[in-house]
């Protein structure tokens, strides 16, 4: 029986991925900011970091271990959404005067929740799959091409699912397209800007873990969880 590898930092990277995912969806999802006349959702400043962690996971540990982390994030999103709904529905104490504010902060509609969870799942798996395949194609060279290339693909799938499912019929088609394209550009731009940091993290982990995984014989079925 093959001895299972034990990694120093894999669990830490997994926990960081899930933390960023939950925070960007809960804390940053509802607020719209305006900087120099340019309006966008605050969440887009942080959600792309989950793609960077996905890149690191796939590049260092391989697709199957990244798949496990994506499912962990998927489960965490479902639980957070359920908990948010359940807590909001509990009857507030008559002396507690903040129910309306609480509903504003945590009151995502079921349609937005479904859009968010579905888009996350499809986008992250697209990102991981493209990076793993590009690593084989490039024989491990040109890391920047696959970190940026996988994000271009993954964020495209995410955006094409999330915005129409969440807002079609509520926003005009013109506004929907504008917000979708703008936020997509911000997310991909984040990946490009932070590429030097991604290089440093990847190189550190490859050396620390003595691992640089290539998915030559990997089963890319996204519905499997085991490594």
N, C-alpha and C positions, 0 to 999 in steps of 0.2 A: 504493500500500500504506500502510495506516494505521500511523503511528509508535507503537511500544509505549511506554507510560508507564514511567518509571523513578522509583521512590519511595525516599525517604531511609531510612525506618524500617520498611518492610514486612518485610524479611528479619530484622530484629531482633525484631519482634513474633512472627514465625513461630518463630524460635529460642526465644524466651521461652515460647511456647505449648507447644512440644514438650518443653522442659526441665521445666516444671511438671507436664505430663502424666506423664512418665516418673518423676519424683521422687515424685509422689503415689501412683503405682501400685506403685513398688518400695520406697520408704522407708516410706511411711505405711500401706501396705495391710494389713499383718499385725498391727500393734499396736492393742490395745483399751485405751483410757484411761478413767479414772474421775475426774470432776471434780464435787465436791459431791454424790456419790452417783449421778451421771448417767454411764452408760457408753455409749461410742460408738467407732467406728473412727477412728483418728487421720487416716486419709486424707481423711475428709470435710471436714477443716479446710482442705485445700489443693486438692483436686480441683476444687471449684467455681471456683477462679481460672481454670481453663482455659476455663470458660464465659464469664467476664468478657473474656478475651482474644478469644474467638470473637465476642462481642458487638462489641468494638472493631473487629475485622477486618471484619465484615460491615457495620457502620455506616459505616466510613470507606472501605474499599476495595471493598465489594460482595460478593455471594454467591459468585461464581465464584472470586475470590481466596481467600475463606475456605474454599471447597471444596478448593482445592489444599493449604491448610495442614492441614485435617482428614485428608486422605489421607497427608500427611507424618507426622502424629501416629499414624495407623493403622499405617503401615509401621514406625515406630519402636517401637510397642508389640509388634508381631509379632516384630521382631528381638530386642528385649529379652527377651521370653518364651522365644524359641528359645535365646538365649545363656545365660539362666539355667538352662534345662533341660540344655543341652549341658555347661556347666561343672560342674554338680552330678554329672553322670554320669561325668565323667572320674575315673579311679582316683586317690585321694589318696596322697600320699607316706606311708609307714608312720610317719614321725616327725611328721607333721602331725595334730594331735589335735582339729581343730575342724570336722570334716565334719558332725557332728550339728547343731552350732550353725548352720553354713552352710545346711544343709537346712531348718532352722526358718525362717531369715530369707528364703531365696529359693525355698523349695519349694512354690510354688503348684501345686495340682492342675490337670490339663488342663481339668477342668470349670470351675474358677474363671477360668482364663485365657480360655477361650472366652466365658464370660459377660461378662468385663470388656471384651474387645475388641469383641464384638458390641454391647454396651450403649453403649460409647463412640461407636462409629460411628453408630448410630441416634440417640442422644441429641444429639450435636453437630450432625448434619445437620438434625434437627428444630429445634434452637435457631437455627441460621443461617437456615433457611427461614422460620420464624415471624417473626424480626426483620426480614428483608428485606421480607416481605409487609406487616408492620405499618408499616414506614417509608413504603411507598407509600400505605397506607391513611390514615396520619396526616399525609402530606405533609411528613415530616421533623420534625414537632413532637412534643413530649411524649416525649423520649428515654427517660425512666424507665419509661414504659408498655411499651415494646418490650424494654428490657433485662431488666426483671423478668418481663414476660409470656413472652418467649422462653425464659427460664430455667425458669419454671414448666412449660412444655411439654416442653423438652428434658430436664430432670431427671426429669420424670414418666416419659418413655419410657425413660430410662437405668435408673431404679429398677425399673420394671415388667419389664424384661428381666433385669437383673443378679441381683437377689436370688432370684427363683424359679429361674432357670437354675442359679445357683451353689449354692443351699442347700436347694431343695425336696427333701424326703425325708430330709435330714440334720437340719434343725431342725423343731420343731413348727410347725404353721401359725400358731399364736398368736405365737410368737417371730419368725417370718419377717415377719409383718405388722407387728409392733411395731418391729422394726429398720428395715424398709423405710420406714415412715411417719416415724419419728424422724429418720433420716438424710436423707430427702427434705426435711423441714422445716428441718434445719440448712443444707443446701445452698442452698435458696431464700432462707432468712434471710440468709445470707452475701451474696447478690446484692443484697438490699435495703439491707443495712447499708453496703455499699461503693459504692453508687450515686453519691455525691458524687465519689469518686475516679474512677469510670468517666467521669463528665461531664468532669472535668479532662483525662483522657487523650484522650478523643475530641475535645474542643475543640482541644487542643494539636496532635494529629495532623492534623485537618482544616485547620488553619491552616498547619502546617509542610509538608504535602504538597499543599496547594491542591486538595484532593479531598473530595468529599462525595457518594459514589456512590449512585445510585438504580437499582434493578434493574428498570427498565421492560421491557427487551427480553431479559432474562436467560433462558437455558435452565437450569432448575432440576434437571435430571437429575443425581443425586448421583454417577453412575458416570463422569461426564466429569472429566478432570483439567485440560485446557487452559483457559486464561482466554479 
